[in-house]
Amino acid sequence: MSYRRLGRNSGARKALLKSLLAAFFTHGRIETTEAKAKELRKFAEKVITWAKRGDLSARRMAIKAVADVGVVHKIFEEMPEKYGDRTGGYTRILKLGPRRGDAAPMVLIELVEE
């Protein structure tokens, strides 16, 4: 499985993705760079699929991925009823243009609403 390094070592990259996942599920949408959003999308889709499964093993995997038990509880309460009939594609990435300063491509990643 290939992944983006995001200019960090493995520990910093894992910490970044855990905090991005927590912020993403707390707010429902976040603004970040395109590379981070594409990497975040893979993990967010997995966590929602685990929430739809709903068993103890899935909850433990989600706690390991998100690292915030309160957010995981919210995910397991809301996501199965919200995306129960949907088989995938729970997130959307909208391009915003270059960031001022370093011209990094910025995007808005959000949960898809029906």
All heavy atoms as an XYZ file, in Angstrom:
900
protein
N       0.853     -1.187      0.000
C       0.000      0.000      0.000
C       0.887      1.234      0.000
O       1.769      1.385      0.829
C      -0.880     -0.024      1.250
C      -1.811      1.128      1.360
S      -2.916      0.821      2.753
C      -3.313      2.467      3.183
N       0.678      2.096     -0.958
C       1.485      3.308     -1.016
C       0.819      4.411     -0.200
O      -0.392      4.404      0.026
C       1.658      3.756     -2.463
O       0.452      4.241     -2.977
N       1.622      5.334      0.252
C       1.118      6.436      1.047
C       2.004      7.653      0.833
O       3.125      7.545      0.326
C       1.075      6.068      2.538
C       2.410      5.628      3.095
C       3.295      6.561      3.635
C       2.789      4.305      3.076
C       4.518      6.177      4.123
C       4.005      3.907      3.564
C       4.871      4.847      4.092
O       6.080      4.473      4.572
N       1.510      8.797      1.222
C       2.273     10.028      1.115
C       3.070     10.235      2.394
O       2.544     10.037      3.483
C       1.320     11.203      0.900
C       0.646     11.173     -0.447
C      -0.502     12.193     -0.502
N      -1.176     12.134     -1.770
C      -2.106     11.248     -2.094
N      -2.478     10.333     -1.222
N      -2.669     11.263     -3.267
N       4.295     10.678      2.264
C       5.130     10.886      3.439
C       4.840     12.220      4.120
O       5.118     12.389      5.300
C       6.603     10.821      3.057
C       7.012      9.428      2.640
C       8.490      9.363      2.452
N       8.875      8.045      1.962
C      10.089      7.749      1.573
N      11.035      8.665      1.606
N      10.376      6.542      1.145
N       4.342     13.183      3.377
C       3.950     14.494      3.902
C       5.116     15.231      4.574
O       4.908     16.061      5.454
C       2.775     14.358      4.891
C       1.517     13.682      4.342
C       0.502     13.485      5.446
C       0.921     14.475      3.199
N       6.329     14.916      4.171
C       7.502     15.611      4.686
C       7.786     15.345      6.153
O       8.385     16.183      6.829
N       7.356     14.195      6.660
C       7.513     13.884      8.081
C       8.005     12.460      8.248
O       7.839     11.635      7.358
C       6.173     14.030      8.804
C       5.683     15.446      8.893
C       4.196     15.489      9.195
N       3.772     16.826      9.516
C       3.521     17.751      8.619
N       3.670     17.490      7.335
N       3.116     18.949      8.986
N       8.560     12.168      9.422
C       8.887     10.779      9.717
C       7.606     10.060     10.136
O       6.550     10.678     10.272
C       9.985     10.678     10.781
C       9.608     11.306     12.096
O       8.426     11.412     12.430
N      10.589     11.718     12.861
N       7.697      8.754     10.350
C       6.475      7.969     10.552
C       5.715      8.375     11.809
O       4.478      8.440     11.795
C       6.804      6.477     10.609
O       7.652      6.193     11.693
N       6.401      8.666     12.904
C       5.710      9.063     14.135
C       4.974     10.379     13.991
O       3.819     10.515     14.413
N       5.626     11.354     13.374
C       4.984     12.658     13.177
C       3.818     12.553     12.202
O       2.790     13.213     12.369
C       6.004     13.669     12.672
N       3.972     11.712     11.182
C       2.898     11.532     10.199
C       1.675     10.886     10.843
O       0.537     11.309     10.617
C       3.420     10.690      9.043
C       2.459     10.522      7.899
C       3.065      9.815      6.696
N       3.786      8.602      7.043
C       5.117      8.468      6.989
N       5.878      9.464      6.612
N       5.683      7.309      7.316
N       1.890      9.868     11.674
C       0.767      9.214     12.351
C       0.068     10.171     13.304
O      -1.166     10.201     13.375
C       1.258      7.984     13.111
C       1.644      6.836     12.207
C       2.238      5.695     13.008
C       2.781      4.612     12.095
N       3.463      3.548     12.852
N       0.847     10.974     14.026
C       0.248     11.949     14.947
C      -0.548     12.994     14.182
O      -1.644     13.392     14.606
C       1.339     12.617     15.776
N      -0.026     13.446     13.051
C      -0.731     14.423     12.231
C      -2.065     13.869     11.751
O      -3.105     14.533     11.851
C       0.132     14.824     11.032
C      -0.558     15.669      9.972
C      -0.702     17.101     10.459
C       0.193     15.629      8.661
N      -2.055     12.636     11.243
C      -3.288     12.045     10.724
C      -4.311     11.785     11.825
O      -5.518     11.959     11.613
C      -2.981     10.769      9.953
C      -2.287     11.000      8.606
C      -1.821      9.696      7.998
C      -3.206     11.737      7.652
N      -3.847     11.399     13.021
C      -4.779     11.209     14.140
C      -5.448     12.519     14.517
O      -6.662     12.568     14.747
C      -4.046     10.637     15.350
C      -3.733      9.182     15.257
C      -3.057      8.691     16.517
C      -2.756      7.214     16.419
N      -2.304      6.651     17.687
N      -4.669     13.602     14.575
C      -5.258     14.890     14.946
C      -6.157     15.427     13.836
O      -7.207     16.027     14.110
C      -4.172     15.897     15.301
O      -3.386     16.198     14.177
N      -5.778     15.197     12.576
C      -6.642     15.615     11.469
C      -7.967     14.847     11.487
O      -9.029     15.429     11.255
C      -5.940     15.399     10.127
C      -4.930     16.443      9.692
C      -4.233     16.000      8.403
C      -5.575     17.791      9.490
N      -7.910     13.539     11.767
C      -9.143     12.737     11.857
C     -10.047     13.243     12.973
O     -11.264     13.368     12.784
C      -8.812     11.269     12.098
C      -8.557     10.397     10.881
C      -8.075      9.026     11.306
C      -9.782     10.288     10.027
N      -9.459     13.534     14.142
C     -10.267     14.026     15.265
C     -10.921     15.354     14.911
O     -12.114     15.567     15.165
C      -9.401     14.162     16.508
N     -10.157     16.269     14.307
C     -10.712     17.570     13.924
C     -11.771     17.414     12.838
O     -12.815     18.078     12.866
C      -9.599     18.488     13.439
N     -11.515     16.523     11.885
C     -12.452     16.317     10.791
C     -13.802     15.804     11.284
O     -14.853     16.311     10.908
C     -11.851     15.338      9.782
C     -12.752     14.996      8.639
C     -13.155     15.961      7.736
C     -13.203     13.700      8.451
C     -13.987     15.647      6.679
C     -14.020     13.372      7.405
C     -14.420     14.348      6.514
N     -13.777     14.807     12.178
C     -15.036     14.257     12.671
C     -15.695     15.165     13.707
O     -16.901     15.107     13.892
C     -14.832     12.855     13.227
C     -14.650     11.819     12.152
C     -13.484     11.082     12.070
C     -15.640     11.592     11.214
C     -13.314     10.131     11.082
C     -15.488     10.645     10.216
C     -14.316      9.914     10.147
N     -14.929     16.024     14.359
C     -15.518     16.980     15.297
C     -16.289     18.056     14.561
O     -17.415     18.403     14.933
C     -14.423     17.623     16.161
O     -13.739     16.597     16.873
C     -15.012     18.615     17.144
N     -15.698     18.592     13.499
C     -16.289     19.733     12.797
C     -17.054     19.355     11.533
O     -17.827     20.165     11.022
C     -15.199     20.744     12.445
C     -14.463     21.249     13.641
N     -15.036     22.067     14.595
C     -13.193     21.039     14.065
C     -14.155     22.343     15.531
N     -13.026     21.720     15.245
N     -16.807     18.173     10.986
C     -17.496     17.768      9.767
C     -16.826     18.237      8.503
O     -17.121     17.750      7.417
N     -15.913     19.181      8.598
C     -15.168     19.699      7.449
C     -13.943     20.433      7.962
O     -13.986     21.050      9.024
C     -16.015     20.644      6.606
C     -16.481     21.876      7.363
C     -17.122     22.944      6.532
N     -18.131     22.437      5.651
C     -18.692     23.154      4.687
N     -18.353     24.394      4.497
N     -19.608     22.621      3.906
N     -12.859     20.327      7.210
C     -11.659     21.084      7.552
C     -10.987     21.557      6.269
O     -11.166     20.970      5.201
C     -10.649     20.272      8.402
C     -10.245     18.972      7.719
C     -11.175     20.001      9.783
C      -9.110     18.262      8.413
N     -10.237     22.624      6.397
C      -9.469     23.165      5.285
C      -8.008     22.791      5.502
O      -7.437     23.063      6.553
C      -9.623     24.687      5.259
C      -8.949     25.351      4.092
C      -9.180     26.855      4.092
O     -10.273     27.289      4.515
O      -8.260     27.571      3.671
N      -7.416     22.137      4.502
C      -6.041     21.681      4.608
C      -5.437     21.605      3.213
O      -6.091     21.957      2.230
C      -5.980     20.310      5.331
O      -4.625     19.945      5.519
C      -6.700     19.225      4.572
N      -4.203     21.138      3.129
C      -3.574     21.004      1.816
C      -4.140     19.783      1.097
O      -4.688     18.872      1.713
C      -2.049     20.859      1.928
O      -1.753     19.680      2.650
C      -1.424     22.067      2.600
N      -3.973     19.765     -0.207
C      -4.538     18.697     -1.018
C      -3.931     17.339     -0.668
O      -4.647     16.337     -0.560
C      -4.317     19.010     -2.501
C      -5.020     18.081     -3.438
C      -4.924     18.512     -4.886
O      -4.282     19.544     -5.174
O      -5.497     17.802     -5.728
N      -2.627     17.281     -0.457
C      -1.971     16.011     -0.143
C      -2.472     15.456      1.192
O      -2.750     14.264      1.311
C      -0.458     16.192     -0.106
N      -2.592     16.316      2.204
C      -3.078     15.859      3.505
C      -4.527     15.402      3.408
O      -4.919     14.415      4.032
C      -2.955     16.970      4.539
C      -1.540     17.265      4.963
C      -1.511     18.423      5.931
C      -0.097     18.877      6.198
N      -0.057     20.118      6.975
N      -5.341     16.100      2.628
C      -6.751     15.732      2.493
C      -6.910     14.388      1.800
O      -7.744     13.568      2.201
C      -7.495     16.814      1.715
N      -6.108     14.137      0.773
C      -6.211     12.863      0.075
C      -5.783     11.706      0.970
O      -6.343     10.624      0.898
C      -5.371     12.895     -1.201
C      -6.003     13.724     -2.301
C      -5.147     13.719     -3.543
C      -5.801     14.497     -4.662
N      -4.953     14.512     -5.879
N      -4.787     11.931      1.795
C      -4.347     10.901      2.725
C      -5.384     10.723      3.843
O      -5.671      9.610      4.262
C      -2.986     11.275      3.308
C      -2.238     10.149      3.930
C      -1.833      9.043      2.973
O      -1.744      9.275      1.747
O      -1.611      7.923      3.458
N      -5.962     11.828      4.316
C      -6.975     11.787      5.362
C      -8.225     11.051      4.895
O      -8.853     10.324      5.672
C      -7.336     13.212      5.780
C      -8.465     13.395      6.780
C      -8.057     12.832      8.133
C      -8.815     14.861      6.904
N      -8.581     11.218      3.631
C      -9.786     10.597      3.091
C      -9.754      9.081      3.252
O     -10.760      8.471      3.633
C      -9.927     10.958      1.614
C     -10.989     10.154      0.894
C     -11.021     10.476     -0.556
N     -12.107     11.404     -0.783
C     -12.402     11.935     -1.961
N     -11.660     11.676     -2.999
N     -13.427     12.736     -2.084
N      -8.603      8.451      3.013
C      -8.494      6.996      3.137
C      -8.854      6.532      4.543
O      -9.604      5.573      4.722
C      -7.065      6.541      2.812
C      -6.702      6.645      1.360
C      -5.415      5.925      1.061
C      -4.216      6.786      1.313
N      -2.958      6.176      0.855
N      -8.320      7.232      5.539
C      -8.561      6.833      6.921
C      -9.980      7.170      7.369
O     -10.598      6.411      8.108
C      -7.523      7.475      7.848
C      -6.143      6.950      7.613
C      -5.227      7.667      6.872
C      -5.768      5.715      8.111
C      -3.959      7.178      6.636
C      -4.500      5.211      7.895
C      -3.590      5.944      7.147
N     -10.513      8.294      6.935
C     -11.873      8.687      7.319
C     -12.894      7.691      6.781
O     -13.835      7.303      7.491
C     -12.179     10.088      6.806
N     -12.703      7.245      5.537
C     -13.624      6.272      4.956
C     -13.580      4.956      5.731
O     -14.607      4.331      5.985
C     -13.272      6.028      3.483
C     -13.318      7.274      2.620
C     -14.632      7.501      1.930
O     -15.420      6.547      1.811
O     -14.874      8.645      1.519
N     -12.374      4.526      6.139
C     -12.249      3.293      6.917
C     -12.950      3.411      8.262
O     -13.646      2.494      8.695
C     -10.770      2.962      7.152
C     -10.071      2.373      5.970
C      -8.634      2.044      6.347
C      -7.840      1.631      5.132
N      -6.428      1.380      5.458
N     -12.773      4.547      8.938
C     -13.378      4.727     10.259
C     -14.909      4.710     10.151
O     -15.592      4.115     10.994
C     -12.867      6.027     10.921
C     -13.660      6.345     12.171
C     -11.390      5.898     11.259
N     -15.460      5.332      9.130
C     -16.915      5.328      8.956
C     -17.411      3.913      8.673
O     -18.454      3.490      9.181
C     -17.337      6.313      7.851
C     -17.044      7.747      8.296
C     -18.824      6.161      7.531
C     -17.253      8.795      7.233
N     -16.668      3.167      7.878
C     -17.045      1.778      7.605
C     -17.005      0.958      8.888
O     -17.889      0.120      9.130
C     -16.110      1.171      6.542
O     -16.177      1.982      5.375
C     -16.523     -0.249      6.203
N     -15.995      1.191      9.724
C     -15.942      0.502     11.025
C     -17.139      0.880     11.880
O     -17.704      0.039     12.572
C     -14.661      0.843     11.771
C     -13.414      0.286     11.161
C     -13.306     -0.831     10.368
C     -12.097      0.811     11.290
N     -11.997     -1.004      9.998
C     -11.227     -0.029     10.548
C     -11.563      1.907     11.956
C      -9.860      0.211     10.472
C     -10.196      2.138     11.879
C      -9.370      1.291     11.138
N     -17.526      2.155     11.853
C     -18.672      2.607     12.646
C     -19.950      1.928     12.174
O     -20.821      1.591     12.984
C     -18.807      4.116     12.559
N     -20.085      1.721     10.875
C     -21.257      1.023     10.362
C     -21.268     -0.427     10.806
O     -22.335     -0.988     11.039
C     -21.289      1.107      8.831
C     -21.704      2.463      8.317
C     -21.548      2.590      6.826
C     -22.266      1.522      6.056
N     -22.149      1.703      4.596
N     -20.081     -1.032     10.938
C     -19.994     -2.407     11.431
C     -20.414     -2.469     12.890
O     -21.172     -3.334     13.286
C     -18.564     -2.913     11.245
C     -18.480     -4.390     11.069
C     -17.111     -4.827     10.653
N     -16.224     -4.849     11.813
C     -14.911     -4.960     11.740
N     -14.327     -5.026     10.570
N     -14.194     -4.992     12.837
N     -19.892     -1.562     13.691
C     -20.392     -1.352     15.033
C     -19.997     -2.317     16.127
O     -20.433     -2.159     17.253
N     -19.170     -3.313     15.858
C     -18.815     -4.258     16.916
C     -17.635     -3.733     17.746
O     -17.083     -2.678     17.465
C     -18.533     -5.645     16.346
C     -17.385     -5.644     15.344
O     -16.925     -4.555     14.979
O     -16.960     -6.738     14.932
N     -17.288     -4.475     18.769
C     -16.239     -4.054     19.699
C     -14.885     -3.954     19.021
O     -14.120     -3.012     19.272
C     -16.165     -5.031     20.874
C     -15.135     -4.713     21.952
C     -15.446     -3.377     22.601
C     -15.100     -5.819     22.988
N     -14.578     -4.882     18.149
C     -13.306     -4.854     17.432
C     -13.192     -3.601     16.564
O     -12.141     -2.955     16.514
C     -13.170     -6.103     16.562
O     -12.015     -6.036     15.783
N     -14.268     -3.254     15.884
C     -14.268     -2.053     15.050
C     -14.098     -0.797     15.901
O     -13.379      0.136     15.523
C     -15.571     -1.976     14.255
N     -14.732     -0.764     17.048
C     -14.601      0.391     17.950
C     -13.163      0.538     18.439
O     -12.632      1.638     18.512
C     -15.561      0.250     19.124
C     -15.646      1.486     19.993
C     -16.694      1.315     21.075
N     -18.042      1.286     20.554
C     -18.841      2.351     20.505
N     -18.430      3.510     20.961
N     -20.064      2.247     20.038
N     -12.519     -0.585     18.753
C     -11.129     -0.537     19.213
C     -10.193     -0.071     18.110
O      -9.256      0.683     18.361
C     -10.705     -1.906     19.735
C     -11.314     -2.213     21.074
C     -10.909     -3.569     21.580
N     -11.452     -3.798     22.924
C     -11.577     -4.974     23.487
N     -11.193     -6.067     22.832
N     -12.073     -5.099     24.698
N     -10.438     -0.500     16.874
C      -9.612     -0.034     15.755
C      -9.807      1.458     15.530
O      -8.854      2.187     15.243
C      -9.949     -0.817     14.491
C      -9.426     -2.226     14.503
S      -9.571     -3.092     12.937
C     -11.331     -3.284     12.775
N     -11.038      1.937     15.684
C     -11.310      3.364     15.503
C     -10.649      4.189     16.601
O     -10.108      5.266     16.332
C     -12.818      3.614     15.485
N     -10.662      3.695     17.837
C      -9.994      4.407     18.931
C      -8.498      4.487     18.667
O      -7.869      5.513     18.915
C     -10.288      3.725     20.284
C     -11.744      3.949     20.671
C      -9.361      4.238     21.373
C     -12.209      3.139     21.860
N      -7.936      3.432     18.118
C      -6.516      3.431     17.788
C      -6.218      4.428     16.668
O      -5.180      5.083     16.676
C      -6.090      2.027     17.369
C      -4.625      1.875     17.122
C      -4.273      0.435     16.791
C      -2.807      0.307     16.463
N      -2.439     -1.061     16.088
N      -7.124      4.575     15.709
C      -6.891      5.459     14.568
C      -7.133      6.921     14.916
O      -6.398      7.801     14.468
C      -7.785      5.053     13.399
N      -8.156      7.218     15.714
C      -8.545      8.600     15.988
C      -7.903      9.128     17.265
O      -7.582     10.309     17.347
C     -10.087      8.738     16.055
C     -10.498     10.152     16.369
C     -10.711      8.302     14.752
N      -7.709      8.304     18.253
C      -7.042      8.676     19.511
C      -7.810      9.713     20.323
O      -7.215     10.479     21.065
C      -5.615      9.152     19.257
N      -9.128      9.768     20.167
C      -9.975     10.612     21.005
C     -11.278      9.844     21.219
O     -12.106      9.751     20.311
C     -10.238     11.964     20.337
C     -10.981     12.926     21.238
O     -11.441     12.499     22.319
O     -11.098     14.106     20.874
N     -11.440      9.307     22.405
C     -12.565      8.407     22.678
C     -13.905      9.122     22.523
O     -14.874      8.533     22.042
C     -12.423      7.793     24.092
C     -13.594      6.898     24.413
C     -11.120      7.029     24.200
N     -13.985     10.396     22.893
C     -15.226     11.148     22.741
C     -15.646     11.285     21.293
O     -16.830     11.148     20.958
N     -14.694     11.529     20.425
C     -14.986     11.650     18.994
C     -15.411     10.294     18.439
O     -16.346     10.216     17.634
C     -13.761     12.211     18.237
C     -13.992     12.191     16.741
C     -13.452     13.626     18.702
N     -14.745      9.234     18.871
C     -15.100      7.882     18.398
C     -16.524      7.543     18.830
O     -17.295      6.982     18.045
C     -14.091      6.834     18.913
C     -14.580      5.426     18.619
C     -12.736      7.067     18.290
N     -16.894      7.901     20.055
C     -18.261      7.652     20.518
C     -19.268      8.391     19.629
O     -20.288      7.832     19.237
C     -18.405      8.089     21.976
C     -19.762      7.850     22.534
N     -20.250      6.576     22.776
C     -20.754      8.710     22.875
C     -21.483      6.680     23.245
N     -21.807      7.959     23.316
N     -18.958      9.638     19.289
C     -19.826     10.430     18.415
C     -19.943      9.779     17.033
O     -21.039      9.686     16.471
C     -19.257     11.847     18.272
C     -19.998     12.724     17.313
C     -19.309     14.069     17.143
C     -19.939     14.833     15.999
N     -19.187     16.023     15.646
N     -18.823      9.293     16.509
C     -18.822      8.647     15.190
C     -19.708      7.400     15.210
O     -20.542      7.208     14.319
C     -17.383      8.264     14.779
C     -16.542      9.503     14.539
C     -17.386      7.395     13.532
C     -15.048      9.228     14.415
N     -19.561      6.570     16.239
C     -20.320      5.320     16.301
C     -21.798      5.565     16.588
O     -22.625      4.692     16.324
C     -19.699      4.371     17.332
C     -18.587      3.537     16.768
C     -17.362      4.099     16.446
C     -18.776      2.190     16.548
C     -16.336      3.333     15.921
C     -17.754      1.403     16.026
C     -16.533      1.984     15.706
N     -22.161      6.712     17.125
C     -23.567      7.039     17.344
C     -24.219      7.604     16.080
O     -25.343      7.241     15.747
C     -23.708      8.055     18.482
C     -23.353      7.511     19.844
C     -24.294      6.422     20.299
O     -25.521      6.575     20.121
O     -23.798      5.402     20.819
N     -23.526      8.507     15.384
C     -24.139      9.255     14.281
C     -23.966      8.626     12.907
O     -24.885      8.648     12.093
C     -23.564     10.677     14.242
C     -23.900     11.499     15.458
C     -23.230     12.856     15.444
O     -22.547     13.179     14.452
O     -23.390     13.596     16.430
N     -22.791      8.095     12.615
C     -22.488      7.669     11.250
C     -23.310      6.485     10.749
O     -23.723      6.491      9.590
C     -20.989      7.375     11.089
C     -20.102      8.558     11.328
S     -20.481      9.919     10.222
C     -19.701     11.262     11.091
N     -23.588      5.456     11.552
C     -24.372      4.337     11.003
C     -25.765      4.751     10.534
O     -26.232      4.275      9.497
C     -24.459      3.354     12.177
C     -23.275      3.640     12.995
C     -23.071      5.128     12.877
N     -26.429      5.631     11.269
C     -27.762      6.047     10.825
C     -27.684      7.030      9.663
O     -28.594      7.094      8.840
C     -28.541      6.648     11.986
C     -27.892      7.837     12.637
C     -28.507      8.190     13.970
O     -28.894      7.272     14.711
O     -28.582      9.388     14.266
N     -26.592      7.782      9.579
C     -26.427      8.775      8.517
C     -26.041      8.118      7.192
O     -26.513      8.513      6.128
C     -25.358      9.783      8.946
C     -25.236     11.001      8.106
C     -24.242     11.954      8.762
C     -24.115     13.232      7.994
N     -23.123     14.122      8.588
N     -25.143      7.109      7.257
C     -24.620      6.491      6.043
C     -24.925      4.998      5.968
O     -24.202      4.253      5.311
C     -23.099      6.690      5.976
C     -22.681      8.138      5.915
C     -21.962      8.715      6.956
C     -23.008      8.927      4.827
C     -21.577     10.043      6.901
C     -22.634     10.254      4.763
C     -21.916     10.802      5.798
O     -21.543     12.111      5.753
N     -25.988      4.550      6.609
C     -26.311      3.132      6.653
C     -26.558      2.503      5.300
O     -26.171      1.362      5.057
N     -27.176      3.219      4.378
C     -27.495      2.658      3.070
C     -26.435      2.972      2.019
O     -26.528      2.499      0.896
C     -28.848      3.190      2.592
C     -28.888      4.707      2.538
O     -28.035      5.350      3.179
O     -29.781      5.250      1.861
N     -25.434      3.722      2.388
C     -24.388      4.132      1.446
C     -23.219      3.151      1.524
O     -22.783      2.790      2.607
C     -23.922      5.540      1.822
C     -23.226      6.279      0.747
C     -22.932      7.704      1.259
N     -22.267      8.446      0.240
C     -22.858      9.323     -0.547
N     -24.131      9.595     -0.376
N     -22.182      9.951     -1.473
N     -22.676      2.737      0.376
C     -21.608      1.744      0.368
C     -20.216      2.348      0.358
O     -19.237      1.641      0.482
C     -21.737      0.818     -0.859
O     -21.689      1.616     -2.034
C     -23.022      0.033     -0.799
N     -20.084      3.637      0.230
C     -18.781      4.297      0.214
C     -18.946      5.725     -0.232
O     -20.053      6.189     -0.494
N     -17.838      6.434     -0.348
C     -17.895      7.816     -0.806
C     -18.515      8.727      0.226
O     -19.440      9.482     -0.068
N     -18.008      8.672      1.460
C     -18.581      9.463      2.545
C     -17.993     10.872      2.620
O     -18.502     11.706      3.345
C     -18.327      8.767      3.890
C     -18.671      7.300      3.895
C     -17.684      6.343      4.026
C     -19.985      6.879      3.768
C     -17.981      4.999      4.033
C     -20.291      5.529      3.770
C     -19.288      4.593      3.904
O     -19.595      3.258      3.902
N     -16.906     11.117      1.885
C     -16.238     12.421      1.949
C     -16.183     13.065      0.577
O     -16.283     12.387     -0.453
C     -14.798     12.282      2.494
O     -14.064     11.417      1.641
C     -14.795     11.742      3.900
N     -15.972     14.371      0.585
C     -15.880     15.154     -0.645
C     -14.714     16.122     -0.482
O     -14.543     16.716      0.575
C     -17.191     15.927     -0.840
C     -17.159     16.965     -1.910
C     -18.442     17.808     -1.924
N     -19.631     16.970     -1.982
C     -20.692     17.135     -1.202
N     -20.723     18.080     -0.293
N     -21.733     16.355     -1.317
N     -13.931     16.302     -1.542
C     -12.818     17.243     -1.533
C     -13.111     18.332     -2.555
O     -13.312     18.048     -3.737
C     -11.480     16.534     -1.850
C     -11.130     15.534     -0.752
C     -10.370     17.554     -2.018
C      -9.866     14.746     -0.993
N     -13.136     19.575     -2.092
C     -13.376     20.732     -2.950
C     -12.121     21.597     -2.990
O     -11.600     21.992     -1.952
C     -14.543     21.561     -2.403
C     -15.870     20.835     -2.242
C     -16.844     21.683     -1.461
C     -16.435     20.477     -3.590
N     -11.641     21.899     -4.182
C     -10.423     22.692     -4.322
C     -10.716     24.168     -4.062
O     -11.736     24.692     -4.503
C      -9.826     22.510     -5.712
C      -9.364     21.090     -5.944
C      -8.621     20.946     -7.251
C      -8.208     19.492     -7.393
N      -7.021     19.324     -8.194
N      -9.810     24.818     -3.331
C      -9.981     26.227     -2.963
C      -8.988     27.145     -3.655
O      -9.200     28.349     -3.699
C      -9.831     26.397     -1.444
C     -10.826     25.644     -0.581
C     -10.488     25.827      0.887
C     -12.239     26.121     -0.862
N      -7.902     26.605     -4.166
C      -6.887     27.426     -4.799
C      -5.609     27.435     -3.982
O      -5.515     26.806     -2.929
N      -4.609     28.167     -4.446
C      -3.314     28.147     -3.753
C      -3.331     28.949     -2.453
O      -4.025     29.960     -2.339
C      -2.360     28.771     -4.759
C      -3.219     29.604     -5.639
C      -4.565     28.939     -5.678
N      -2.534     28.483     -1.493
C      -2.387     29.177     -0.218
C      -1.461     30.365     -0.419
O      -0.458     30.285     -1.105
C      -1.809     28.218      0.834
C      -1.552     28.878      2.172
C      -1.306     27.879      3.260
N      -0.207     26.964      2.976
C       0.012     25.834      3.640
N      -0.801     25.461      4.608
N       1.013     25.050      3.334
N      -1.801     31.452      0.215
C      -0.966     32.643      0.125
C       0.293     32.412      0.955
O       0.226     31.976      2.099
C      -1.737     33.832      0.678
C      -1.124     35.115      0.322
C      -2.044     36.258      0.596
N      -1.258     37.468      0.414
C      -1.515     38.610      0.973
N      -2.564     38.721      1.735
N      -0.757     39.635      0.754
N       1.423     32.676      0.387
C       2.673     32.492      1.109
C       3.540     31.446      0.445
O       4.635     31.739      0.005
N       3.037     30.208      0.338
C       3.847     29.169     -0.304
C       3.148     28.528     -1.502
O       3.684     27.617     -2.109
C       4.236     28.089      0.706
C       3.051     27.320      1.251
O       1.901     27.716      0.966
O       3.268     26.330      1.972
N       1.975     29.000     -1.849
C       1.215     28.550     -3.017
C       0.883     27.057     -2.973
O       0.724     26.415     -4.003
C       1.948     28.894     -4.320
N       0.761     26.491     -1.761
C       0.347     25.092     -1.639
C      -1.130     24.983     -2.015
O      -1.938     25.819     -1.609
C       0.560     24.612     -0.216
N      -1.503     23.961     -2.783
C      -2.917     23.824     -3.176
C      -3.782     23.478     -1.955
O      -3.565     22.469     -1.313
C      -2.898     22.696     -4.196
C      -1.622     21.964     -3.951
C      -0.658     22.935     -3.368
N      -4.747     24.327     -1.670
C      -5.621     24.143     -0.514
C      -6.952     23.561     -0.959
O      -7.449     23.855     -2.046
C      -5.852     25.478      0.194
C      -4.595     26.086      0.762
S      -3.797     25.070      1.998
C      -4.924     25.271      3.345
N      -7.531     22.733     -0.076
C      -8.817     22.106     -0.357
C      -9.667     22.129      0.913
O      -9.171     22.347      2.011
C      -8.653     20.643     -0.846
C      -7.912     20.571     -2.148
C      -7.997     19.785      0.207
N     -10.941     21.905      0.712
C     -11.891     21.726      1.807
C     -12.375     20.290      1.736
O     -12.927     19.878      0.721
C     -13.057     22.704      1.664
C     -14.127     22.646      2.734
C     -13.587     23.265      4.011
C     -15.354     23.379      2.287
N     -12.124     19.517      2.779
C     -12.616     18.140      2.822
C     -13.786     18.120      3.797
O     -13.698     18.678      4.902
C     -11.513     17.127      3.208
C     -12.073     15.702      3.221
C     -10.834     17.484      4.497
C     -11.015     14.627      3.295
N     -14.898     17.529      3.355
C     -16.106     17.529      4.178
C     -16.852     16.222      4.045
O     -16.643     15.476      3.093
C     -17.013     18.696      3.791
C     -17.523     18.639      2.377
C     -18.326     19.850      1.976
O     -18.441     20.799      2.773
O     -18.855     19.839      0.851
N     -17.695     15.963      5.020
C     -18.574     14.794      4.956
C     -19.705     15.074      3.990
O     -20.253     16.175      3.960
C     -19.142     14.489      6.348
C     -18.157     13.955      7.365
C     -18.785     13.973      8.755
C     -17.699     12.563      7.006
N     -20.071     14.080      3.208
C     -21.149     14.222      2.229
C     -22.475     14.199      2.970
O     -22.728     13.319      3.801
C     -21.090     13.082      1.197
C     -22.283     13.129      0.272
C     -19.805     13.151      0.421
N     -23.321     15.169      2.702
C     -24.665     15.226      3.281
C     -25.667     14.802      2.228
O     -25.494     15.080      1.045
C     -24.989     16.656      3.747
C     -24.022     17.216      4.747
C     -24.083     16.526      6.099
O     -25.157     16.041      6.475
O     -23.043     16.467      6.748
N     -26.694     14.131      2.632
C     -27.730     13.700      1.676
C     -28.608     14.856      1.290
O     -28.970     15.683      2.051
C     -28.574     12.583      2.281
C     -27.800     11.318      2.520
C     -27.197     10.717      1.264
O     -27.752     10.898      0.173
O     -26.147     10.079      1.374
